[in-house]
Amino acid sequence: MVTATRVPTPITAIPNTVRVLDRETVETQLAVSPSLLDSLSFSVPSLAPGRQRLTSAGEPLRGRTPLYMVDGIPQTTPLRDGKRSGFTIDPAFVDRVEVIYGANAIQGLGATGGVINYVTIRPPANGEWLRRASAEITTDDFEQNGFHYRGSTVAGRTMGAFEFVVGGAYERNDLFYDGADRPIVVDPTQGDIMDGSGWSIFSRLGYDITPEQRLELMANTFKFEGDGDYRPVPGNAALGIPASSIEGDAAGDPTRNDAQNFALTYRNQDLLGGLLTLQAFYYDFYALYGGDTFPVFQDPAIAPVGTLFDQSALASKKYGAKLTFSRENVLWQGLQLVAGADYLRDRTNQELAQTGRLWVPNLIYRGWAPFLQLEQRLLDDRIRLSGGVRWENVTLTVPEFTTIASANSTFVEGGSPNFDTWLKNVGVVVEPVDGLQLFASYAQGFNMPDAGLILRAVRTPGRSVEELVDLKPVIADNIEVGSTLRRGGLELSASYFWSNSDLGSRIQVIGGAGVIQRERTEIKGVEFAASYRFAAGIRVGGAFAALKGRYDSNGDDLVDRDLDGRNIAPNRLNLYIQAPIATRLNARIQASHLFDRRFRGGVPRFDFDGYTLVDAIITYDGATAGRFTLGIANLFDQQYINYTSRRRTSSTTETIRRGVAGRSHSAGRAASEA
């Protein structure tokens, strides 16, 4: 059952590619991955490989931005996308991850690439205790500064009408090392999970008012902060020398993420014969990025040009409400109605923390959207026809402001541009024989371009927010056809998709600062997955994703150049075998191959040379003694230059070595500020 569709829906009834990663799958990948976001990469091959940083920059889903959520609460900051949205909750508190592929408007703003929903833990419904404690140690080289530690504990129980869960987690990481035993470079700009520590507290309270009515309160606090004990040593891409790290105080304040999520949910399972869900939420997010004497930060009124150090900080506060009502057999048999409305208010700004300058002014987003979705089941549910509309009504209020000195201290007249648009979807699922589903769908997703990037770069006098046409929304059209087969121990799936945006949002780095290029983009791809479970408990499987993206580089409305590695993932093949090897002892071997990619119309030196990584995971179930897991990431100690690093325009290069008896680690230096 998938909850990211607004109402609990069987996975076989959704006319899209959907992947649900249960707790066991998440824990398996965390044995060889440094974070929750990186752990998704193996299970979702069309998600760009993780950089193993405190950032999701360059990690699109199907070539576009996914909407990250925690229990349906949006984590994404689209008005100034800081690429930290996947790092707002500790994996100890996640029960499963729901991934809906492709552009859609099910949850409103932000899902042009799909939806990634972290569903948090609940206690057993039978009244038994949920009691879980874990301790973990990871190392790359068994040296003093190559060890990393993590611990968590969770407890909860259902007692009659009352339910509660509480938990805490802490982790601390030191240096990561590459295949040649060189310290991997800390990312001083985008932020790093290396040389840092974090903690998180989670709680959930639930109360059944009546057998049909329920009230829940969820609260989560997450904080991760760098230690600033190391500084980067630049590499040389031309000579194939990767950047590295040495001991020393990092300039400025350490990077960090602070996130607080609160949600109050009311459910009534028998209102007018249907299910009513009302959720109110509040999300407070603060991200501090590393700094430097970037040209964009310079101001001769403060310090001589070339000497002014600064670093940016992104702050976003949002609150909103989601109302959903669903009812079966409306008007006639087999017709399901889902209706509701969403409201969202988001205030985002970005400051230069060392000098107190406001780089991106307050951007206040107000949007509300009623929606209606219908599904008709026919022939004993062998055929499901669905369709719906959503009306987005948005106002973006920006007060008057003056850009910083590098943008010529330009005064910009404030304004409140607004727009409204209809977003549509249709789909069909056919089950000709038991276990086989064929599906096709068309859906539109909606996102704002990164308004902060646009506004902070205004340098032409006499401009106003109202006339900045780049604030027009990104609407992505997604067409998908596919099939799934579940028969005995066999599972097969295949899909083809095509995604088009007449006014896309491609990020390009110019002069050390990110800018938005509004161009027509087209992305298409195929995805395959297969697995088979033998009677002896042996399971084998694999997944393949191939994507191709192009954009219009000259304004003639024809796509003529390949999207680069910041905007699209490499083609990828993942394979695994999992089997019991003794009583209570299980083993898993998995391999991931990233194929070479040549970017037509791009700079040849940025072409990508693929690589293959192999991981091993051994698990022993000690019954009452607990479960013990040994993960060996990058089993053959492969050294390689990662995908995102190939897209850098600086002289530094990233390498990755997945550490012995531990997780996957990366290195690199960002070529531009956040």
C-alpha positions, 0 to 999 in steps of 0.5 A, a space after each residue: 500500500 502506497 500512502 504518497 498517493 494521498 489515499 492508501 492505494 495498492 501498488 498494483 493500481 497505480 498507473 506509474 512506476 512505483 517502488 516501495 522500500 521496506 525497512 529491511 531493504 533500507 537497512 541492507 543498503 545503509 550497511 554500505 551507504 553513508 546516508 539515507 539518501 545515498 542508500 536509495 541509489 541502488 534500489 532506484 537506478 534512475 536516481 543519480 548516484 549519491 555524492 555521499 555529501 550533505 547535499 543532493 546537488 546533481 542527483 535528479 530523479 529521471 532527470 528532474 527534481 524530486 519532491 522529498 517528503 516526511 509523512 507527506 510534509 514537503 521538505 523541498 525548498 523550491 524558491 531557493 533550492 539549496 539541495 539539502 532536502 534529502 537530509 532532514 530525518 535520521 534513517 533510524 526513524 524511517 519505516 519505509 520509503 515510497 518512490 513514485 517515478 515521474 512528474 505528477 501533481 499528487 502532492 502539489 509543488 515540486 514533483 517534476 521528477 517524482 515523489 520520495 516520501 519517507 514514512 516514519 515508524 509506528 509501534 505494532 498494532 497488537 500491543 507489543 513493544 517496539 524496542 530497537 537499539 543499534 550501534 555501528 562502527 565504520 572504518 576506511 583504513 583502520 587508522 585513528 582518524 578513519 573511524 566513524 560511529 553511530 547509535 540510535 534507540 527507538 521505543 513505542 507501544 500501542 496501549 488501547 486507544 493510545 499510541 506513542 513512539 520516541 527515539 533518538 540518534 547520534 552519529 560522528 564521522 571523521 575522515 574518509 579515504 580513497 582507493 589509494 589511502 589518500 584522505 578524501 577532500 572535504 566539501 567546504 562549500 556544499 557541506 559534508 557528512 565527513 568531518 561532522 556529527 549530527 543528532 536527531 529526536 523523533 516522537 509520535 503520539 496517537 489517540 483513537 477518539 472513537 473507533 472511526 476517528 484518530 488524532 496524531 501528532 508527529 515531531 522530528 528535530 534533525 541537526 547535522 554540523 561539520 566539525 571544521 577540523 580539515 581543509 581541502 588541498 586542491 587537485 589537478 584534473 589535467 594530471 589526474 590528481 584528486 583533491 585531498 584533505 589536511 588537518 587545519 581549521 576550515 575558514 568561517 563557520 562549519 556547514 550545518 543542517 537544522 530541520 524541524 518537522 511538526 504535523 497534526 493529522 486527523 482521520 475520520 474513516 466514516 464521514 459521509 460514507 468515506 475517509 476524511 484526512 486533514 493534516 496541518 504541518 509546520 517545517 522550519 529549515 536552516 542550512 549554512 554553506 561553506 564560504 570562500 573569497 568567491 567573486 560574487 561575494 566581493 564588496 569594495 565598501 567592506 574589504 578590498 576586492 578579492 579578500 572578502 570572505 563570506 558564506 551563505 545561509 538558507 532559511 525556509 519556513 513553511 506551513 500548510 494544510 492538506 484536506 483529502 476526502 475519498 469515497 468508494 462506489 460514488 453514484 455507481 458501483 466501482 467509482 472512487 472519488 478523491 477530492 480535497 484542497 491544499 494550502 501552502 505558505 513558504 517564506 525563504 531567504 538567503 543571507 551572507 552570514 559573515 557580513 549580514 547581507 541579504 543575498 536573496 530577499 524574502 520570497 513569500 509563496 502562497 498557493 492553494 489548490 483544490 483537486 478532484 480525482 476519479 477512478 472507475 474499476 471495471 470487470 472485477 477490477 481487471 480494468 482501472 481508469 483514472 483521471 483528475 485535475 488540480 487547479 494551482 493558484 499561486 502568488 509570489 510576493 517579493 518586497 523591494 530590495 537591492 542586490 549585493 555589490 557583485 550584481 552592481 547594487 541594483 535596486 529591484 522594485 518589489 511585486 506580487 506576480 501570480 499565476 494559475 494553471 490546471 494540471 491534468 492526469 489520466 491513466 489506465 491499468 489493465 490486468 488481463 491475467 492474474 499477476 500481470 498489470 499493463 499501465 499507461 499514464 499522462 500526468 503533469 507536474 509543477 515546480 517553480 524555477 529557482 526564484 532566488 537564483 534569478 532575483 539575486 543576479 539582477 543587475 539591470 536597473 529599472 527591473 521589477 519582480 513583476 516583469 521577470 518572466 523567468 518566474 513562470 512555473 516549470 510544468 513538466 508533461 510525463 507520458 509513461 507506459 509499462 508493465 509488471 508481472 508477479 507470479 510465484 517468486 518471479 517479479 518483472 517490470 518494464 517501463 518507458 517514459 517521455 518527459 517534456 517541459 516547454 520552459 525548463 529550468 537548467 542550472 549552469 555555473 557562470 562566474 562561480 554562481 549558479 544561474 537558471 537557463 529557461 529552455 525547452 527540455 526533453 527527457 526520455 528513458 527506459 527502466 527494467 527490473 527483475 527478481 526471482 526468489 527460489 524455494 531455498 531462500 535464494 534471491 537474485 535480481 537486477 535493475 537497469 535504467 537508461 536516460 537521455 536528456 536534451 535541451 534547446 540551446 539556441 532558442 529555436 524550440 528544437 532540442 539540440 544539445 545533451 543535458 549535462 551531469 548536473 541534470 541527468 543521471 548516467 545509465 546504470 545496471 544493478 545486480 544482486 544475489 542474496 542467500 542463506 549460507 548457514 543457520 541464521 547467517 545470510 549473505 548478499 553480493 551486489 554490483 552496480 555498473 555505471 556506463 560511459 556517457 558522452 555529452 553531445 554538444 558538451 566539452 569532451 573533457 567532461 565526458 564520463 568514464 564509467 565504473 563498476 562497484 561490488 558490495 558485500 553484506 553479511 547478516 547474522 540473526 542472533 535471536 535474543 542477542 540481536 542482529 549483527 551486520 558486516 557491510 563491505 562497500 567497494 569490495 575490490 577497493 576500486 578507485 574512480 572519479 565520480 559522476 558529478 565531479 566530471 561535470 565540475 568546471 574547476 581544477 579539482 576532482 572527486 574520487 570515491 573509495 567505499 570503505 572496508 567494513 563500512 559505508 560508501 564515502 566520497 570526496 570532492 570540492 564544489 566548484 561553485 557556491 551554494 
